[in-house]
Amino acid sequence: MRIAIATPLRRCFDYLPPIGCNLSQIQPGVRVKIPFNHREEIGILLETVSQSEVPIEKLKTVIEIIDDNPLIPKEIFKLCQWAADYYHHSIGDVLFTAIPGLLRKGKFWTKAIHSSTPVDNSVPILLNTEQQHALDTINKTHQFRVFLLDGITGSGKTEVYLQAIHEKLQQQKQVLVLVPEIGLTPQTIQRFRERFSDGVIALHSGLTEKQRLHAWMLAQSNETKIIIGTRSAIFSPFANLGLIIVDEEHDLSFKQQEGFRYHARDLAVMRAHTNNIPIILGSATPALETLHNAQQQRYQHLILSERAGNAQLPEIQILDICKQPIEEGLSSPLLTEMKRHLEAGDQVMLFLNRRGFSPVLMCHACGWAATCKRCDARMTLHQQPKRLHCHHCDTRTPVPMKCGACGDKELITIGLGTERLETVLEKHFPQYAIARIDRDSTQRKGSMEKLLNSIQSGEKQILIGTQMLAKGHHFPNVTLVAIVDADGGFFSSDFRALERMGQLLLQVSGRAGRVEKKGKVIIQTHHPDHPLLHQLLHENYKTFAETLLQEREQAKLPPFTFFALFRAEALKADKAIAFLEKIKSIADSMGSSVNLLGPIPAIMPKRAGRSRMQLLMQSQQRPVLQSFLKLLLPEVEKLSLKQRVRWSLDVDPVEMF
């Protein structure tokens, strides 16, 4: 019996079947209990084989076969095998990622009981011409096809989703909806349940292990028709899946950044292909890779260019803050405009993608700055509770009373975070309630939902937040959106920074004036004449994206080439460098056309006390890169240095650090 276990080792293990076991009745996908390294482990049967490379006298015997029927359905099993092969990851790790935590521990499972029916409770909203065309195109498709639903913010993409789902429910099909973050789930769940009663189940990391197992079983037994979840929900088993929707498909949260580094959007496309069903990728700001696939006619491009109903596009003002008096990041024109909207009874949203009070605590006498001892990064000052906090390794320390270099007691704060912005706004607008939404204010269970409810009810009039506030939320009373600092994306060393800046600016701007009220967006910048900023705001995202795609093609960057990134980290930098140099030497000896760049230090060379290096592999053709990695990895795993170095391989990396 060939068994996979949850280990990073890229191999499986052979065992003898239990005595008296009838192998003809055992199917791949069942769990087994096995002896492994002087302990018992749970494994998953991959296949039964008649021969093994291990001598029969050295083979151990399976202790117990846990399941009568496969725990992992054939289509999920096939998806996991494809993912393990494409991302060059352990098949055991991949399979165990696909099942709930309790089942990984060997717990028994039974059919879930769920008494609800997914009933359409409301009259669908009348669609405009573009929405109706998109819906008709999707509904007449009964086989695999990828649709890019490219709709500006407020164009009614969700209503198209809802009516497409209604069509599938009429056919007794199930639907999977992927959203990028837990923060979006309560609002999405509420809107879907208003339409489809309680036949909608959430599946995300915020649930308890029992809740996740229950949702998983409901989907598998066909007792629920709609699953809404974050990236891991892509592995949910369905009895009769008929449609997949990936909302905000451009979002980075769909890429797992640790361990098994899969991209849920790409796995969703592969799963739709395996099941021969349609998939909708929805976004107001599609990823360049997705747009490129649409241009190559691999995906069908459906465009929603108008806001739904009576909503109008907001007025956008680029505010030049060069030489203007600024108080804690806020210019006088912005404060004046905020006052006008608040006095009219409307809500105002301010976007700042830095949490905490201040990103730098500095000595006024010598220029010393408080830095993390474990990372090449400055510590962020927080006031609630008061501390210095490294947002990279989570180190927290008390705020020093004096300079760490010269001993001077005059320490000053440089830069602006959401906490500091909240403090200055409380001074300017004491009569209005403020909601701050960032990772610090939403840590407790239910806190995000509570904050969103207070905004929807009008209890809070001023909204402050990081990118958590920008993603897909619908705030009908927000008429003014201000981007406090739009300049960060212009100077990043990451080639994707401009794309992300454009996506973020438009996503944030799209929160303004989403119903009948006219909205306004103010963008504070020291670079008001930047050509890409003007192209983004005064033409459209399509033109902006096409400019970036042309630059990517000239520079031979994705999506026109394909990347795989080896990362290595060790307590000493020379260990990580030596490991990657050895990989490069092996790769060079293979004589492939794949380009090797590095090894070089990561953008943050030290994190959590470990030095970090990387080696980039680049190819003009995806199959060439894949074949090369398949030959290279067995040699990498033989390296004796690997015992002293943590390393990983990231295929199609979305972050280059």
C-alpha positions as CSV (number, residue, x, y, z in Angstrom):
1,M,0.0,0.0,0.0
2,R,1.4,3.4,-1.0
3,I,0.7,6.0,1.7
4,A,1.0,9.8,1.8
5,I,1.6,11.5,5.2
6,A,1.7,15.1,6.2
7,T,5.4,15.8,5.7
8,P,7.4,18.2,3.6
9,L,9.3,15.2,2.2
10,R,8.4,15.0,-1.5
11,R,7.8,11.2,-1.4
12,C,5.3,8.6,-0.3
13,F,5.8,5.5,1.8
14,D,5.1,1.8,1.2
15,Y,3.4,-0.4,3.8
16,L,2.0,-3.9,3.9
17,P,-1.8,-4.1,4.3
18,P,-3.3,-5.3,7.6
19,I,-3.6,-9.0,7.9
20,G,-6.8,-10.3,6.4
21,C,-7.4,-7.1,4.5
22,N,-9.2,-7.4,1.1
23,L,-7.3,-4.9,-1.0
24,S,-9.9,-5.1,-3.8
25,Q,-12.4,-3.3,-1.5
26,I,-10.1,-0.5,-0.5
27,Q,-10.1,2.7,-2.6
28,P,-7.5,5.5,-2.8
29,G,-8.5,8.4,-0.5
30,V,-9.2,6.4,2.7
31,R,-7.3,7.3,5.9
32,V,-5.0,4.7,7.5
33,K,-3.1,4.5,10.8
34,I,0.5,3.6,10.4
35,P,3.7,3.2,12.4
36,F,6.1,6.0,11.5
37,N,9.4,6.9,13.2
38,H,8.5,5.2,16.6
39,R,5.0,6.8,16.7
40,E,1.7,6.4,15.1
41,E,0.6,8.7,12.2
42,I,-2.5,9.2,10.1
43,G,-1.9,8.7,6.3
44,I,-3.9,8.6,3.2
45,L,-3.9,5.7,0.7
46,L,-2.6,6.8,-2.7
47,E,-2.7,3.4,-4.4
48,T,-2.2,-0.3,-3.9
49,V,0.8,-1.8,-5.7
50,S,2.2,-5.2,-6.1
51,Q,5.9,-4.3,-5.8
52,S,8.1,-1.9,-3.8
53,E,11.6,-0.7,-4.0
54,V,11.9,-1.5,-0.3
55,P,12.6,-5.1,0.5
56,I,9.5,-6.8,1.8
57,E,11.1,-7.8,5.1
58,K,11.7,-4.1,5.9
59,L,8.1,-3.0,5.1
60,K,6.0,-2.2,8.2
61,T,2.3,-3.1,8.3
62,V,-0.6,-0.7,8.4
63,I,-2.2,-0.7,11.8
64,E,-5.7,0.2,10.8
65,I,-7.8,1.3,7.9
66,I,-10.0,4.1,9.3
67,D,-12.5,4.7,6.5
68,D,-14.8,2.4,4.7
69,N,-15.2,4.8,1.8
70,P,-12.7,7.4,0.4
71,L,-12.6,10.5,2.6
72,I,-11.3,12.5,-0.4
73,P,-13.5,12.4,-3.5
74,K,-11.9,11.5,-6.8
75,E,-12.1,15.0,-8.3
76,I,-10.4,16.5,-5.1
77,F,-7.8,13.7,-5.2
78,K,-7.1,14.5,-8.8
79,L,-6.8,18.3,-8.1
80,C,-4.4,17.6,-5.2
81,Q,-2.2,15.4,-7.4
82,W,-2.1,18.1,-10.0
83,A,-1.3,20.8,-7.4
84,A,1.5,18.7,-5.8
85,D,3.0,18.2,-9.3
86,Y,2.7,21.8,-10.4
87,Y,3.9,23.4,-7.2
88,H,6.4,20.7,-6.6
89,H,5.2,20.1,-3.1
90,S,4.7,17.0,-1.0
91,I,1.6,15.1,-2.0
92,G,1.0,14.3,1.7
93,D,1.0,18.0,2.7
94,V,-1.3,18.8,-0.2
95,L,-3.8,16.1,0.7
96,F,-3.9,17.0,4.3
97,T,-4.4,20.6,3.4
98,A,-7.6,19.5,1.6
99,I,-9.3,18.0,4.7
100,P,-10.4,19.6,8.0
101,G,-8.1,19.5,11.0
102,L,-10.2,17.0,13.0
103,L,-10.0,14.5,10.1
104,R,-6.3,15.0,9.9
105,K,-6.1,13.7,13.5
106,G,-8.0,10.5,12.6
107,K,-11.4,11.5,13.9
108,F,-14.4,9.6,12.5
109,W,-16.9,11.4,10.3
110,T,-20.6,10.8,9.5
111,K,-23.1,12.2,7.1
112,A,-24.0,15.8,8.1
113,I,-27.7,16.7,8.8
114,H,-28.9,20.0,7.6
115,S,-32.6,20.8,7.5
116,S,-32.6,24.0,5.4
117,T,-33.5,24.4,1.7
118,P,-31.8,27.1,-0.5
119,V,-34.8,29.0,-1.5
120,D,-34.8,32.2,-3.4
121,N,-36.4,34.7,-1.0
122,S,-36.4,37.9,-3.0
123,V,-37.2,39.3,-6.4
124,P,-33.9,39.7,-8.4
125,I,-32.9,43.3,-9.2
126,L,-33.6,44.4,-12.8
127,L,-30.3,44.2,-14.7
128,N,-28.9,46.8,-17.1
129,T,-28.0,45.8,-20.6
130,E,-24.3,44.9,-19.8
131,Q,-25.3,42.9,-16.7
132,Q,-28.0,41.0,-18.6
133,H,-25.5,40.2,-21.5
134,A,-23.0,38.9,-19.0
135,L,-25.6,36.8,-17.2
136,D,-27.0,35.3,-20.4
137,T,-23.5,34.4,-21.6
138,I,-22.7,32.6,-18.4
139,N,-26.1,30.8,-18.1
140,K,-26.0,29.4,-21.6
141,T,-22.6,27.8,-20.8
142,H,-22.8,24.2,-19.5
143,Q,-19.2,23.2,-19.8
144,F,-15.8,24.5,-18.8
145,R,-15.2,28.1,-19.6
146,V,-13.5,30.9,-17.7
147,F,-15.3,34.2,-17.6
148,L,-13.6,37.4,-16.5
149,L,-16.3,39.6,-15.2
150,D,-14.5,42.9,-15.4
151,G,-16.8,45.5,-13.8
152,I,-16.0,48.9,-12.3
153,T,-16.7,49.3,-8.6
154,G,-20.5,49.5,-8.0
155,S,-21.3,48.0,-11.4
156,G,-23.4,45.2,-9.9
157,K,-21.1,42.2,-10.2
158,T,-22.6,40.6,-7.1
159,E,-26.1,40.8,-8.6
160,V,-24.8,38.9,-11.6
161,Y,-23.3,36.3,-9.3
162,L,-26.6,35.9,-7.4
163,Q,-28.7,35.5,-10.6
164,A,-26.1,33.0,-12.0
165,I,-26.3,31.1,-8.8
166,H,-30.1,31.1,-8.9
167,E,-29.9,29.4,-12.3
168,K,-27.6,26.7,-11.0
169,L,-29.8,26.0,-8.0
170,Q,-32.7,25.5,-10.4
171,Q,-30.6,22.8,-12.0
172,Q,-30.0,21.2,-8.5
173,K,-26.3,22.2,-8.7
174,Q,-24.0,23.4,-6.0
175,V,-21.9,26.6,-6.1
176,L,-18.5,27.6,-4.6
177,V,-17.8,31.3,-4.0
178,L,-14.2,32.3,-3.0
179,V,-13.6,35.6,-1.3
180,P,-10.1,36.9,-0.4
181,E,-10.4,37.5,3.3
182,I,-12.5,36.6,6.4
183,G,-13.4,40.3,6.7
184,L,-15.5,40.1,3.5
185,T,-17.2,36.9,4.5
186,P,-19.9,38.3,7.0
187,Q,-21.1,40.9,4.6
188,T,-21.1,38.5,1.6
189,I,-22.8,35.8,3.7
190,Q,-25.5,38.3,4.8
191,R,-26.3,39.4,1.2
192,F,-26.4,35.8,-0.1
193,R,-28.6,34.6,2.8
194,E,-31.0,37.5,2.1
195,R,-31.5,35.9,-1.3
196,F,-31.0,32.2,-0.6
197,S,-32.1,31.8,3.0
198,D,-29.9,29.6,5.2
199,G,-28.7,27.3,2.5
200,V,-25.4,29.3,2.5
201,I,-22.5,28.0,4.6
202,A,-19.3,29.9,5.4
203,L,-15.9,28.1,5.4
204,H,-12.8,30.0,6.6
205,S,-10.1,29.9,9.2
206,G,-12.1,31.9,11.8
207,L,-14.3,28.8,12.4
208,T,-13.7,26.2,15.1
209,E,-12.5,22.8,13.9
210,K,-16.0,21.4,14.5
211,Q,-17.6,24.1,12.5
212,R,-15.2,23.6,9.6
213,L,-15.8,19.9,9.6
214,H,-19.6,20.4,9.7
215,A,-19.4,22.7,6.7
216,W,-17.1,20.3,4.8
217,M,-19.5,17.4,5.4
218,L,-22.6,19.4,4.4
219,A,-21.0,20.2,1.0
220,Q,-19.9,16.6,0.5
221,S,-23.4,15.2,1.3
222,N,-25.2,17.8,-0.9
223,E,-27.0,19.1,2.2
224,T,-26.0,22.6,1.4
225,K,-25.9,24.2,-2.0
226,I,-23.6,27.3,-1.6
227,I,-20.3,27.4,0.2
228,I,-18.7,30.9,0.6
229,G,-15.1,30.7,1.8
230,T,-11.5,31.9,1.7
231,R,-8.7,30.2,-0.2
232,S,-8.7,26.8,1.5
233,A,-12.4,26.4,0.6
234,I,-11.1,25.5,-2.9
235,F,-10.6,22.0,-1.5
236,S,-14.2,21.6,-0.3
237,P,-15.9,18.4,-1.5
238,F,-19.1,18.8,-3.5
239,A,-21.6,16.2,-4.5
240,N,-22.7,18.2,-7.6
241,L,-20.7,21.3,-8.2
242,G,-22.0,23.4,-11.1
243,L,-20.3,26.8,-10.8
244,I,-17.2,28.4,-9.2
245,I,-17.0,32.2,-8.5
246,V,-13.8,33.9,-7.5
247,D,-14.6,37.4,-6.2
248,E,-11.8,40.1,-6.2
249,E,-9.7,37.6,-8.2
250,H,-6.8,40.0,-8.3
251,D,-6.3,39.9,-4.5
252,L,-3.0,38.7,-3.1
253,S,-4.8,36.8,-0.3
254,F,-5.6,34.0,-2.7
255,K,-1.9,33.0,-2.7
256,Q,-0.7,30.9,0.2
257,Q,2.6,32.3,1.3
258,E,3.9,29.6,3.6
259,G,4.3,25.8,3.3
260,F,2.2,24.6,0.4
261,R,2.3,27.8,-1.7
262,Y,-0.7,27.4,-3.9
263,H,-2.8,30.1,-5.6
264,A,-6.5,29.5,-5.0
265,R,-7.6,31.3,-8.1
266,D,-5.5,29.2,-10.3
267,L,-6.6,26.0,-8.5
268,A,-10.2,27.1,-9.0
269,V,-9.6,27.4,-12.7
270,M,-8.1,23.9,-12.8
271,R,-10.9,22.5,-10.7
272,A,-13.5,24.0,-13.0
273,H,-11.6,22.4,-15.9
274,T,-11.6,19.0,-14.1
275,N,-15.3,19.2,-13.4
276,N,-16.1,20.6,-16.9
277,I,-18.1,23.6,-15.4
278,P,-17.9,27.4,-15.8
279,I,-16.0,29.7,-13.5
280,I,-16.4,33.4,-13.0
281,L,-13.4,35.5,-12.1
282,G,-14.7,38.9,-10.9
283,S,-12.9,42.1,-10.3
284,A,-13.0,45.9,-10.9
285,T,-9.2,45.7,-11.2
286,P,-8.2,42.4,-12.7
287,A,-4.7,41.0,-12.2
288,L,-2.5,41.6,-15.2
289,E,-2.1,37.8,-15.7
290,T,-5.9,37.5,-15.9
291,L,-6.2,40.3,-18.4
292,H,-3.4,38.8,-20.5
293,N,-5.3,35.5,-20.5
294,A,-8.4,37.4,-21.7
295,Q,-6.4,39.1,-24.4
296,Q,-5.1,35.7,-25.6
297,Q,-8.8,34.6,-25.7
298,R,-8.2,31.9,-23.1
299,Y,-10.8,33.6,-20.9
300,Q,-14.0,35.3,-22.2
301,H,-14.0,39.0,-21.2
302,L,-17.3,40.3,-19.9
303,I,-17.3,44.0,-19.2
304,L,-19.5,46.1,-16.9
305,S,-18.6,49.7,-17.6
306,E,-21.4,51.5,-15.8
307,R,-22.5,51.7,-12.2
308,A,-25.7,49.8,-11.4
309,G,-29.0,51.6,-10.8
310,N,-28.8,55.4,-10.3
311,A,-25.3,55.4,-8.8
312,Q,-22.8,57.8,-10.5
313,L,-19.0,57.5,-10.7
314,P,-17.4,59.7,-8.1
315,E,-15.6,63.0,-8.8
316,I,-11.8,62.4,-8.4
317,Q,-9.5,65.2,-7.2
318,I,-5.7,64.9,-7.2
319,L,-4.6,67.1,-4.3
320,D,-1.0,68.4,-4.6
321,I,0.3,68.6,-1.0
322,C,3.8,69.8,-1.9
323,K,4.6,72.9,0.2
324,Q,1.1,72.8,1.8
325,P,0.8,72.9,5.6
326,I,0.0,69.3,6.8
327,E,-1.2,68.3,10.2
328,E,-0.5,64.7,10.9
329,G,-1.0,63.8,7.2
330,L,-4.1,65.9,6.7
331,S,-4.1,69.0,4.5
332,S,-6.4,72.0,5.1
333,P,-8.5,71.4,1.9
334,L,-9.1,67.8,2.9
335,L,-10.2,68.8,6.4
336,T,-12.6,71.4,4.9
337,E,-14.1,68.9,2.5
338,M,-14.6,66.3,5.4
339,K,-16.4,69.0,7.4
340,R,-18.8,69.7,4.5
341,H,-19.7,66.0,3.9
342,L,-20.1,65.3,7.6
343,E,-22.4,68.3,8.2
344,A,-24.5,67.1,5.3
345,G,-25.1,63.9,7.3
346,D,-22.9,61.7,5.1
347,Q,-20.1,59.3,6.0
348,V,-16.4,59.9,5.2
349,M,-13.7,57.2,4.7
350,L,-9.9,57.8,5.0
351,F,-7.5,55.2,3.7
352,L,-4.0,54.8,5.1
353,N,-2.2,51.5,4.6
354,R,-0.1,51.7,7.8
355,R,-1.5,50.5,11.1
356,G,-0.2,51.6,14.5
357,F,0.5,55.1,15.7
358,S,3.9,55.9,14.0
359,P,6.2,53.7,11.8
360,V,9.3,55.3,13.3
361,L,10.5,56.2,16.8
362,M,13.6,58.4,16.5
363,C,16.1,60.2,18.7
364,H,15.9,64.0,18.0
365,A,19.6,64.4,19.1
366,C,21.4,61.7,17.0
367,G,18.9,60.2,14.6
368,W,18.9,56.7,16.1
369,A,15.7,54.8,15.3
370,A,14.1,51.9,17.2
371,T,14.7,48.8,15.1
372,C,13.8,45.1,15.5
373,K,16.7,43.1,16.8
374,R,15.5,40.1,14.8
375,C,14.6,41.8,11.5
376,D,16.0,44.4,9.2
377,A,13.0,46.6,10.0
378,R,12.0,49.5,12.2
379,M,9.6,48.9,15.1
380,T,6.2,50.5,14.8
381,L,4.9,52.5,17.8
382,H,1.5,51.6,19.0
383,Q,-0.5,53.4,21.6
384,Q,-3.3,50.9,22.3
385,P,-1.7,49.3,24.2
386,K,1.5,51.3,24.3
387,R,4.3,49.2,22.8
388,L,6.9,48.9,20.0
389,H,5.8,46.2,17.6
390,C,7.6,44.5,14.7
391,H,4.9,43.7,12.1
392,H,7.2,41.2,10.4
393,C,8.1,38.8,13.3
394,D,5.6,40.0,15.8
395,T,8.2,41.0,18.4
396,R,6.7,43.4,21.0
397,T,8.8,45.5,23.4
398,P,8.1,48.3,25.9
399,V,8.6,51.9,24.6
400,P,12.1,53.1,25.6
401,M,12.4,56.2,27.8
402,K,15.7,57.2,26.2
403,C,17.8,56.8,23.0
404,G,19.4,53.4,22.5
405,A,22.5,55.1,21.1
406,C,23.3,58.4,22.9
407,G,20.9,58.2,25.9
408,D,19.1,61.4,25.1
409,K,15.5,61.5,26.3
410,E,14.0,63.4,23.5
411,L,12.4,60.8,21.3
412,I,10.1,61.9,18.5
413,T,7.7,60.0,16.2
414,I,8.0,60.1,12.4
415,G,5.3,59.1,10.0
416,L,1.6,58.3,10.3
417,G,-0.3,55.2,11.1
418,T,-4.1,54.6,11.5
419,E,-3.9,55.0,15.3
420,R,-2.3,58.5,15.0
421,L,-4.8,59.5,12.3
422,E,-7.7,58.5,14.6
423,T,-6.2,60.7,17.4
424,V,-6.0,63.8,15.2
425,L,-9.5,63.3,13.8
426,E,-10.9,63.0,17.3
427,K,-9.5,66.5,17.9
428,H,-10.9,68.0,14.7
429,F,-14.2,66.3,14.8
430,P,-15.1,65.5,18.4
431,Q,-18.8,65.3,17.7
432,Y,-18.5,62.4,15.2
433,A,-17.9,58.8,16.0
434,I,-14.9,57.0,14.4
435,A,-14.5,53.4,13.2
436,R,-10.9,52.3,12.7
437,I,-10.6,49.0,10.8
438,D,-7.2,47.4,10.7
439,R,-5.6,44.2,11.9
440,D,-5.3,45.5,15.5
441,S,-8.9,46.6,15.9
442,T,-10.3,43.4,14.4
443,Q,-8.4,40.7,16.2
444,R,-11.2,39.6,18.5
445,K,-13.8,37.2,17.1
446,G,-16.8,39.1,15.7
447,S,-15.1,42.5,16.0
448,M,-15.0,43.0,12.2
449,E,-18.7,42.2,11.9
450,K,-19.5,44.5,14.8
451,L,-17.6,47.4,13.2
452,L,-19.2,46.9,9.8
453,N,-22.7,46.9,11.4
454,S,-21.9,50.1,13.2
455,I,-20.9,51.7,9.9
456,Q,-24.0,50.4,8.0
457,S,-26.3,51.7,10.8
458,G,-24.8,55.1,10.7
459,E,-23.5,54.9,14.3
460,K,-20.0,55.7,13.0
461,Q,-19.6,58.7,10.7
462,I,-15.8,58.6,10.1
463,L,-14.1,55.5,8.8
464,I,-10.4,55.0,9.0
465,G,-8.7,51.8,7.7
466,T,-6.0,49.9,5.9
467,Q,-6.6,47.8,2.8
468,M,-9.0,45.7,4.9
469,L,-11.5,48.5,4.3
470,A,-11.0,48.7,0.6
471,K,-12.0,45.2,-0.4
472,G,-15.5,44.8,-1.7
473,H,-17.4,46.5,1.1
474,H,-20.6,48.3,0.3
475,F,-21.1,51.5,2.4
476,P,-24.1,53.4,0.8
477,N,-23.7,56.5,3.0
478,V,-20.0,57.1,2.2
479,T,-19.8,60.1,-0.1
480,L,-16.2,61.2,0.5
481,V,-13.2,58.9,0.3
482,A,-9.7,60.3,0.9
483,I,-6.4,58.5,0.2
484,V,-4.1,60.1,2.7
485,D,-0.8,59.0,1.1
486,A,-0.9,57.8,-2.5
487,D,2.9,57.8,-3.1
488,G,4.1,54.5,-1.6
489,G,3.6,52.5,-4.8
490,F,5.8,54.8,-6.9
491,F,9.1,53.8,-5.3
492,S,8.9,50.1,-4.5
493,S,11.6,47.7,-5.6
494,D,8.8,45.1,-6.5
495,F,7.9,45.2,-10.2
496,R,4.3,44.5,-9.2
497,A,4.0,47.6,-7.0
498,L,2.5,49.9,-9.6
499,E,-0.2,47.3,-10.5
500,R,-1.1,46.9,-6.8
501,M,-1.1,50.7,-6.3
502,G,-3.5,51.1,-9.2
503,Q,-5.7,48.3,-7.9
504,L,-5.8,49.7,-4.4
505,L,-6.5,53.3,-5.5
506,L,-9.4,52.2,-7.6
507,Q,-10.8,49.8,-5.1
508,V,-10.7,52.4,-2.3
509,S,-12.1,55.1,-4.6
510,G,-15.0,52.7,-5.5
511,R,-16.3,53.0,-1.9
512,A,-17.6,56.5,-2.6
513,G,-21.1,57.4,-3.9
514,R,-22.4,53.8,-4.5
515,V,-26.1,54.7,-4.3
516,E,-27.9,57.8,-5.4
517,K,-25.6,60.3,-3.7
518,K,-22.8,61.8,-5.7
519,G,-19.4,60.7,-4.3
520,K,-16.0,62.4,-4.3
521,V,-12.5,61.0,-4.0
522,I,-9.5,63.1,-2.8
523,I,-6.0,61.7,-3.4
524,Q,-3.2,63.4,-1.5
525,T,0.1,63.1,-3.3
526,H,3.5,64.8,-3.7
527,H,3.6,63.6,-7.3
528,P,0.4,65.1,-8.9
529,D,1.9,64.9,-12.4
530,H,2.8,61.3,-12.4
531,P,1.7,60.0,-15.9
532,L,0.4,56.6,-14.6
533,L,-1.6,58.3,-11.9
534,H,-3.3,60.5,-14.4
535,Q,-3.9,57.6,-16.8
536,L,-5.4,55.5,-14.0
537,L,-7.8,58.2,-12.8
538,H,-8.7,60.1,-16.0
539,E,-8.8,57.3,-18.5
540,N,-9.5,53.8,-17.0
541,Y,-7.9,50.8,-15.5
542,K,-7.8,49.0,-18.8
543,T,-5.5,51.6,-20.4
544,F,-3.4,51.7,-17.2
545,A,-3.1,47.9,-17.2
546,E,-2.2,47.8,-20.9
547,T,0.6,50.3,-20.3
548,L,2.0,48.0,-17.5
549,L,1.6,44.9,-19.7
550,Q,3.6,46.6,-22.5
551,E,6.4,47.4,-19.9
552,R,6.3,43.8,-18.6
553,E,6.6,42.4,-22.1
554,Q,9.6,44.6,-22.9
555,A,11.3,43.7,-19.6
556,K,10.5,40.0,-20.0
557,L,8.5,39.8,-16.8
558,P,5.3,37.8,-15.9
559,P,2.9,37.1,-17.5
560,F,5.3,37.0,-20.5
561,T,7.8,34.8,-18.7
562,F,7.4,32.4,-15.8
563,F,9.2,32.5,-12.4
564,A,10.1,30.0,-9.7
565,L,11.8,31.3,-6.6
566,F,14.1,29.3,-4.3
567,R,14.2,30.9,-0.9
568,A,16.7,29.9,1.8
569,E,17.2,31.2,5.3
570,A,19.7,30.3,8.1
571,L,21.1,31.8,11.3
572,K,24.1,32.8,9.3
573,A,23.9,34.4,5.8
574,D,26.8,32.3,4.4
575,K,24.9,29.1,5.0
576,A,21.9,30.3,3.0
577,I,24.2,31.6,0.2
578,A,26.2,28.4,0.0
579,F,23.0,26.4,-0.2
580,L,21.6,28.4,-3.1
581,E,25.0,28.6,-4.8
582,K,25.1,24.8,-4.8
583,I,21.6,24.7,-6.3
584,K,22.8,27.1,-9.0
585,S,25.8,25.0,-9.7
586,I,23.6,21.8,-10.1
587,A,21.2,23.8,-12.3
588,D,24.1,25.1,-14.5
589,S,25.4,21.6,-15.0
590,M,22.0,20.5,-16.4
591,G,22.4,22.8,-19.4
592,S,18.9,24.1,-19.5
593,S,17.6,27.3,-21.2
594,V,16.2,28.5,-17.8
595,N,17.8,31.7,-16.6
596,L,19.2,31.8,-13.1
597,L,19.3,35.1,-11.2
598,G,21.1,35.2,-7.9
599,P,21.6,34.2,-5.3
600,I,20.9,37.6,-3.7
601,P,19.7,38.8,-0.4
602,A,15.9,39.1,0.0
603,I,14.4,42.6,0.0
604,M,14.3,42.1,3.8
605,P,17.6,40.3,4.3
606,K,17.0,39.4,7.9
607,R,13.6,38.4,9.4
608,A,12.8,36.7,12.8
609,G,16.6,36.3,13.5
610,R,17.4,34.4,10.3
611,S,19.3,35.7,7.2
612,R,17.3,35.3,4.0
613,M,18.5,34.7,0.4
614,Q,16.8,33.9,-2.8
615,L,17.5,32.4,-6.3
616,L,15.2,33.3,-9.1
617,M,14.6,30.9,-12.0
618,Q,13.0,32.4,-15.2
619,S,11.8,30.8,-18.4
620,Q,10.0,31.9,-21.5
621,Q,7.9,28.7,-21.5
622,R,6.0,27.2,-18.5
623,P,6.6,23.6,-19.6
624,V,10.3,24.1,-19.8
625,L,10.5,25.5,-16.3
626,Q,8.3,22.8,-14.9
627,S,10.4,20.0,-16.5
628,F,13.6,21.7,-15.3
629,L,12.3,21.8,-11.7
630,K,11.2,18.2,-11.8
631,L,14.8,17.2,-12.7
632,L,16.4,19.7,-10.3
633,L,14.5,19.0,-7.0
634,P,15.6,15.4,-6.4
635,E,19.2,16.7,-6.5
636,V,18.4,19.6,-4.2
637,E,17.0,17.2,-1.6
638,K,20.2,15.3,-1.6
639,L,22.2,18.3,-0.5
640,S,23.8,17.7,2.9
641,L,23.6,21.4,3.6
642,K,19.8,21.2,3.7
643,Q,19.9,20.1,7.3
644,R,21.2,23.5,8.3
645,V,19.1,25.7,6.0
646,R,15.3,26.2,5.8
647,W,14.4,26.4,2.1
648,S,11.3,26.5,0.0
649,L,10.3,26.7,-3.6
650,D,7.6,29.1,-4.8
651,V,6.2,28.5,-8.3
652,D,4.6,31.7,-9.7
653,P,5.6,33.9,-6.8
654,V,3.5,37.0,-6.3
655,E,5.8,38.6,-3.8
656,M,9.5,38.9,-4.5
657,F,11.0,38.9,-1.0
